[in-house]
Amino acid sequence: MKKLATIVLLASGLAGCDNSSAPQSFTPEMASFSNEFDFDPLRGPVKDFSQTLLNDKGEVSKRVTGSLSTEGCFDTLELHDLEANTGVALVLDANFYVDAETQERKVKLQGKCQLAELPSAGVTWDTDDNGFVVAAHGKEMEVKYRYDADGYPLGKTTVSGEQHLSVQAVPSKDLRKRMDYTAISMLNEKPLGNVKQSCDYDRHDNPVSCDLLIVDDSVKPAVERKYTIKNSIEYY
């Protein structure tokens, strides 16, 4: 739910099944896909999920739905931006994600289910030794992603020509409430905006609902926008 011209950062979190044990870390696929396709990552044995972004009028702005295998690979991923009137439905087919309607190959994969290439845009992804996507390369842009020791996405830096956009997330210190975070966006070292999110959680420490406040500092006076995120999650 964000890109170069966007200041919305929906950061991420992980979770454990047993509240007496330590929360689980992000899987490389969940963390990487959430970075690239702009949704809040989840932790634990997720079978399928939906995330719906509602504006302050209660209108749906964006929606993401996905289903995962028991191994944690995305079998399907559907993205709809109602504000921009765009959307795509991806289905896993061998080592590609294909368009659910046209069967056109959209995304090439490496290994079982990690991002490798977006052929139509000339974008390729690099992974580290742990399988996390750490960089994306295109003809006119480069993105570098950051994670903490548990795979929590800490933000990214995008360079496109003379435009340098950085997003830095600071999550809650409570490991069970990692989706409570603040984030600051900078464009060419100048403040672009900030985001603050707080959530209610389920027994897997995944967010059930969140309040999101976005402050756009690119205009004067600054503009505040309030959103609500509603999540529906089914587990194995």
Secondary structure, DSSP 8 states (H G I E B T S, - for coil): ---TT-----------SSTTS------HHHHHHHHHHT-----SSEEEEEEEEE-TTS-EEEEEEEEE-TTS-EEEEEEEETTTTEEEEEEEETTEEEETTT--EEEEEETTTEEEEEGGGTEEEEE-TTS-EEEEE-SS-EEEEEE-TT--EEEEEEEETTEEEEEEEEE-SSTT-TT-EEEEEEETTEEEEEEEEEEEE-TTS-EEEEEEEEEETTSSS-EEEEEEEEEEEEE-
